[in-house]
Amino acid sequence: MRRLGPALYALPGLAFLAVFFLYPVVQLLALSLRNEGTGEFTLQHFEHALGTEVYVRVLGITFTIALQTTLGALLLGYPLAHWLARLPDGRRGWFVMLVMIPFWTSYLVKTFAWMITLDQNGVMNRLLLGGGIIDAPLEVLHGRIGVMIGMVHAMLPLAVLTMLPVMIGTDRHLPRAAGTLGAPPGQVFWRVHFHLSLPGVAAAGLLVFITSLGFFITPALLGGPKDTMLAQLVISQVTEMMNWSFAGALAVMMLAAALVTTWVYDRLFGLSTVSGQASGAPRRGQDALRAVGIAILSGLAAVQVAIGAVMQRLVGRRVLGWLLPAHAAVVLLFLGAPTLVVIPMGFTDSNFLGFPPPGYSLRWFAVYFGSELWLGATVRSFVVAFGTACLAVVLGGFAALALARSESRWRGAMFALFLAPMIVPRIVVALGLFYLFAQMGLVATEAGLVLGHTVLALPFTFVTVAAVLKGYDWRLDQAAATLGATRAKVLLQITIPLLKGGLVAAFLFAFITSFDDLTVALFVSGGVTTTLPKQMWDDMILQLNPTLAAVSVVVFVLVTALLVTAERFRKPAG
């Protein structure tokens, strides 16, 4: 029992996830297999989904957009992450912040900015027309191109931040050794750099693909009818048709795709690499796959060497060396573009959105702060986010502490469970919670929103505290215990004070996660308990207006301030 002592700290978190995560998902699966009229077991909902052309088409569109988004995020993000990893630690921190801010900025704010930018009368067309590059406005909005721009922009920071720790952790002496032995730069990159960073690339692809599967904000606002994704159908089946069983079947199909993708990734790399941990010993069956991978890398290296030789003759080695920094600058500008567009528009004195604004004033901020509806939604978002952050830090912090000290054979399973809400598409979690809360009377309540948002925030608090615990000196706890301190006293007077920086960072990350969420709020709010993202969504569906720009500026400033504060606190203990 003494050996299991530290593992007991994870019990509250495990119980919470069992009730508000595992049970709703299982209940959703049972719902999809039940005839609504008779209650008997049936596969008719899946047969209907797979046997109807429109649903099969939407399923194909969902997978296509998710794959295209993943490919785009990796192609743009890998060179940026590679460049960031090569920077000195001091300089790297400032540039990483330029990636972190778009990562935590509300999806609604970013999508709103792209709606303004990509419109026929928007910023992009005005710049292209003004520069004489095009003769007529491009029709980008409400099409696949607009969806891909918005989706890649939304997922790109996630890809970069997932790959970066793996690249920073690689041994820099190995590429030098390869070069010393006569390997050309192309061979060094593909056979050494890329090979060592492959687990990070795979983890980034996994998270981007699964997150994209459940996305609905960007395709709904930037796309057209031909870009409808599965999550949009799930929402319409519940909110418009009240067809729970069929919505459950669609959600289960999305969940199955996510789980199969995760299982394949886990067999190849180990799930722990998602959080930047070591992948562990190779698994059975990896040898053949790695042999194929090495053969592919060898081919890519040969092509790269040939291209590099030609480019060096044409432009010279010095110009070639600037390509990577130039790519990084363009991608960072792409990530910051929505902010550069939205902030000036929030201060416009016009009744219409236009860039640049014809004049500047604070009138739309006055409209926002003078509206009971907007202020009520804002206050509710603050209250819910504060409650979520408190609960998520307690549950996630104790779980991280338990797994850091525990030697239980169930440690790996517990680790995977606490990461699971990050892997399961949010729309699946939201739908399961909505069905559960409808039975418990928690729909349209702040308590329901806090519980739902805590499910989403738990992985972030867990990973943040676990990262801080890696540098914690456990000898301090042992010394206190030797001097007669009880376990509770050690925890309250030694462990928690030394971890306060990581706990504050975890609190702020959980706060931002709740404050930014629309998926759970869309269902659990019940259309009555409106949060700020839900109110923004309702206004964006009806009509774009300058008030939305002012609200977007407020959200952006708040999230940036919280993020900067969290990053200042997030550092290893010791």
N, C-alpha and C positions, 0 to 999 in steps of 0.2 A: 504493500500500500504506500510505503514511503517513496518508492521509486515512481509511483504514479502521481505523487503529490503535485509536481509542477503542471502535469497534464490536466489537473482538475480546473486550472484557471480557464481552460478553453470551454468548459461545460456550458456556461451561459451563452456564449456565442454559438456553440453547436446546437443548443436547444432553440435559440432564436432562428437560426437558419433552417432547422428541421420544421418549425411551425410556419414560418413566413417565406420560405424559399422552396424547400423540397416538397412539402405537402401541397402547396398551390400548383406546382408543376405537375406532380403526380395526379392531382385532381383534374387538371386540365387534360391530361392524357386519358383519364377515365371518362371525362365528358365527351371527348372526341370519339370514343368507342361505344357510346350509348345512344339508343334511339330515344329522341325527346318525347315521343308519344307513349311508348311502352316501357321505356327504361331498359330494354334488353340490349345485349351485346350486338354490335353491328359494325361493319366496315363501310357502310354506305357513304359516309361523309368523305372518306378518303377516295372511294371509287368515284364519287361525284367530282372531287377536286381534280383527280387524274384523268377523268373521262370527259371533262368539259374543256373545249378548245381554249376558251378565254382564260381559264385558270392555269392551264398548262403553259399558255403564252406568258402570263404574268410570272409564273415560276421560272421560266426561261429568262425573262427580262431581269428578274431579281438576281439570278446567278450571274448573268452576263455583266450587269452593272457592278456587282460585288467584285467579280474577277477583274474587270477593267479598272475599278478604283484601286484594288490591291496592287495591280501592275503599275499604275500611274504613281501611286504613293511610294512604291519601292524604287522605281526608276528615278524619281525626283529626289527622294529622301536619302538614298544610299550615298550619293556623292556628298550631300550636305553633312550627313553624319560622319562620313570619312574625313571630311575637312575639319569638322569640329573636334574629332578625336585627336587630330594631329596638333591642335593648338595647345599652348601652355595653359595650365590650370586656371590662372588668373584671368586671362583673356577669354577662355572658353566659357566661363560663367556668365559673362555679359551676353555673349551670342546665344547661349542656351536659353537665356531668359526671353530672347526674341522668338524662340520656338515655343516656350512654355506659355507665354501670354495668349497666342492664338489657340493653343491646346485647351486652355481653361475658359476662353471666351465663349459665351453662349452660342450654340448652333443657330439659334434664332437671329442673333445679332449679325453673325457672319452671313447667313442666308439673306437677311434683309439687305445687307450691303451689296451682295451679288445681284439681287433683284434690281437695285438701282443702277449698278454698274453695267449690267448686260442688257438692259432695256434698249429698245430701238432709239430712244432719245436719251440714253444713259451716258455715263462717263466714257466708256470704251468707244462707242460709236462716234461721240463728239470728238474725241482725240484723233481717231482714225480719219474722220471726215476733214477735220481741221488741218491735219498733216498731209492731206491729199493722197493718202494711202488707198482709200476706197472711194467709190463714187456714190454708193447708196448704202444705207444702214444695214448692218448684218443682223439677220434674225437668229439670235443665239438663245435668247430666253424662251422658255417653254419648249425646249427640245433636248435631245440627248447631249449635245455639246454643253449646254448650260448645266445640266445635271452632273456631267463629269467634272466640270470646273468646280462646282460647289462641293461635290463629294470628295474629290482629290484634295481640295483645300482643307476640308474638314478632317480628313484622315491622315494627311501628311505629317502633322506634328506627332501623332500617335506612333507612326512608323519610325520617325527620326528618334524619338525619345526611347523607343524600345530597342533599336539597334545600337544606340550610342554607348550604353554601359558595357555591352559585349566588346565593342571596338576599343574602348578605353582600357578594358581589362586584358587585352591580348599582349603577349610578350613582344615588345618592340625590337628586341635583339634578333628575332628570327628573320624578319625581312632583310636586316642588315647582313646577317650571315648568308642568306641566299644570294644577295648582291655580291658579297665578297667571293662567293664560289663561282661567280660568272653568270648568274641568271640575269637576263634582260629585264628591264622594268616591268614589261607586260607580264612576263612569267612570274615575277615577284608578287605582283598584285593579285593575279588570278589564283596562283598555286599556294600563296601564303596568306596575304591580307584577306582576300575574299573567303578562302577556305576556313580561316579562323573565325571570321565574322558570320559564317553561315547560320549558326544557331540563332543569332540575333535577327538575321534576315527572315528566317523561318518563323520566329516568334512574332515579328512585326507583321508578316503576311497573315499569320493566323488571327491576330487581334483585329487587323484592318478588315479582313474578309468577314469575320463573324459579326463585327460591329456594322459593317455595310449591309449584311443580310437583313438586319432589323431596322434599317434606316427608313424614315418616312418624311422627315421635315424637308430635306433638300429636294427629293423628287416631287413632292407635293407642291412646292412653291416655285421651283425652277424648271420642272419638267412639264410634259403634256400627257395626254391620255396614253400615248404609246410608251411612256416611261413609268407607268404605274408599277409599284413594287408590292411584294406580298404583305408587308406591314400595313400598307394603305388598305388593302382588302380586309385584313383582320379588323382594323378600326371601323370600317364601314359596315361589316357584318354585325358588329356589336352595337355601335351607336345608332345605325340607321335601320337595320333589319332585326335586331335582337336575336340573331341566329347564333346562339352560344356554341352549340355543338359543332357547327361547320367552322366557326371562327377558331374553336379549339383545334380542329383537325388541321387547319392552315398553320396555326401556331406550332403544332407538334411537328409538322413537316419542316418548318424552319428550324426548330430545335434539333430534329434528327440530323439535318445537314450540319449544324454547328457541332454536335457531338461526334459525328463521324470525322469531321475535319480535325477536331481536337484529338480524337483517338489516334488518327494517323500521325499527327504531329508528336503526340506523346510517345508513340512507338519508335519514332525516328530520333527525337532529340531529348525527350523527357520534359514533363510539364513544368518543372521547376525553372527552366530557362526563361519562361515568360516573365518571371520576376527578377531575372538577372542572376539567378543562382547557378551553380555548376550543374551540368546535365547528368553527371554520374557516369557509371560504367556503361559501355556500349551494350545495346540490346541485341537479342538474337534476330538475325535477318538483316541487320544493318550492313554487314560486310558487303553483300552483293550490291545494295543500293549505293553504298559509298564508292564502290568500284566504278559504277556507272557515273556517279557524280564527278569523280576524279577524271574520268575520261572526257566528260563534257567540259570540265574546267581546263583540261589540257587543250582541247580544241579552241575554246575561247581565248586562252592565253596565246596560242599560235596566231589567231586572227588579230588580237590586240597588238602583238609584236609587229606584225606586218603593217597594220594601220599606223602604229606609232612611228615606225621607220619612215613611212611616206610623209606623215604630217611633220616630222622633224626636218625633213629636207625642204618642205614647202614653206613652213613658217618659222622654223628654228626652235631650239630647245627652250629659249627664254619665253617666247610667246606661248609655247605649249604648257609651260609651268603655270601660266595665269588662267588656264581654262577652268581648273577646279575652284579657285577663289571666285572667278566670275560666275560660275554656276551657283555657288553658295549665295552670292549677293543677289542674283536674280530670284532664287527660291525664297530667300528671306524677304525680299520686296513683295513677292507674290503672297506670302503669308501675312504681311502687314497691310496689304492693299485695302482690304475692307475697312480697317480702322481709319486709314487716311481719307476714305470717302465718307464714312458715317459721321465722324466727329464734326467736320465743318457744317454738314447738313443739319445737325442738331441745333445749330445756332442761326439758322436762316430766318429772315424776316418775311419770307414769302409764304403764301398759302399752299404752295406746291413744292414738291421735291425737285431740286435741280442742282447740278454741280458745274462750276462753283456757284454758291448761293449769290443771289443778286445783292443781298445786304445781310447784316448780322444783327441779331437781337436775342433776348432771353425769353421771348414770348411763349415759346413752346415748352420751355421748362416751367414757366408759370402755369401753363395749362396742365402739365403733369402734376405739379405739386398742389394745384388747386382742385384736382379731381378726386372725389371720394372713392371712385371705383379704382383708379390707378393706385392711390395711396393705400387703400385697403388691401389690394393685391400685394403691394410691396411689403407692408407690415406683416401680412400673413406669411409671405415667403421668408422674411427674416425670422419669425417665430418658429416656423417649421424647420428652417435650416439650422437654427440654434439647437433645437431639440434633437434633430438628427445627428448633429456633430457630437453632442454630449453622449448620446447612446452609442454611436458608432465607435467613438474613441474608447469607451469603457469596454465594449465587447471585443473590438479589434485589438486593442492594446493588451488585454489579458490573454487573448488567443496567441498573439505574437510572443508574449512572455512565456506562455506554456510550451509552445513549439521550440523556443530557443533553449529551454532547460530540459525538455522531456526527451527520454530515450525510448519511448513507447514504439512498438512496431506499427501502430496506427498513425504515426506522425505524418507519413506521406499522404494518407487518405484525408487527414484533417487539413493539411496544407492545401490539397486540391479543392476541398469543399469551400474553404474561405476564399479561394480564387474564383470559384464557379460563377458567382453573380457577375463577374467581369466577362466571362466567356459566353454565358447564355444570353441570347439577344434580349434586349430590354423590353421589347414589345411582348415577349413571352412571359417575362416576370410580371409586367404590368397587368396583362390579361388575367394571369393566375391570381394575383392579389385582388383584382377587382371582383372576381367571382367569389373568393374567400371572404373579402370584406363585406360584400353584399349579404352574405349569410350571417356575419357577425355584427352588422349595423355600423360599420366603420367607414362606409362610403360617405363622402362630403363632410369629413371631419379632419381636424388638424392631426389627431392621433393616427388616423389611417395614413395620412401623408408622411408623418414622421416614421412610422413603421416601414412603409414602402421605400422611402428614400434611404433609410438605414440599410436595407438590403443592398442597394446600389453602392452605398458609401463604404460598406464594410471592407471590401478588398483593398481600397485605397488606404484606409487607416491601418489595416493589417500589414500591408507591404511597407508602409512608411515607418511604422514602429519596428518591424522586423529588421529593416535596413539600419536603424539606429542601434539596435541591440547587437549588431555584428561587431561593433567596436566597444561594447560595454565590458568593464572589468568586473567579472563575477567574484573576484577575491574580496571585494569590498563587502558584498553580502555575506560571504563566508566569515569574514572577520567580525562583522556585527553579530552574526549568529553565535560565534564562538564566545563572544563577550556576554551572551545571555539574552540577546534580543529575540523576541518571538518572530514568527514568519510575517505576521501582520505588521509588526513594528518595522521590520527590515523593509518591507514593501513601501510603507508610508513615509519613512524617514530617510531611506537610502535610495531605493530603486527609482521611485517616481520622481523625486527631486532631480536625480541625475539624468532622467529621461525627459525632463520637462520641455526641452527644445523640440524633440521629436514628437511629443504629445501635442504641443501647440501646432506644429506643422500638420499633423494628422487631423486635428480639429478643424483647421482652416480648409484643408482639402475636402473634408467631409461637408463642411459648410457650403463650399463652392459647388460640389456635386449636387447637393439638395437644391440650392438656390437656382441652379441652371436647368434642373430637370423639367422636361415637358411630358415625357412618355407616361410615367406613373401619374403625374398630375392630370393628364388628359382623361384618364379613367377614374382614378380614385377621388378626384375633386367633385365628380358627379355634376359638373356644370354649375355648382353652387359655390363651393369653397375655392374661389379663383385665386391662383398664385400669379406672380408677375409673368413667368413664361407663358402660362395659359392665357392670360389677358393679351399678351403680345401676339400669340398665335391667333386668337379670335380677331384681333384688329387686322393682322396681315392677310387673313383669309378674305376679309371684307374689302379693305382698301388701304393702300399705302398712304401714309400721311406724315407730316413733319413731327407730330407728337411721338410717333414710333422712333424717329431718329433721336429725339431728345431722351427718350427712355433708354435707347441703345447706348447712348453716351454715359448715362448714369450707371447702367449695368457694367459697361466696359471699365469705367473708372473704379467701381467697387471691386470687381473681380481682380483687376490688376493690383490694387492696393493689398488685397488679401493674399494674392499669389506672392508678391514681393515679400510680404511679412512672413509667409510660410517658408519661403526659400531661405530667409535669414535664420530661421529657427531650425531648419532641417539640416542637421550635421551629426556625424557619429558621436555617440556618447563616449565619455572618457576624459 
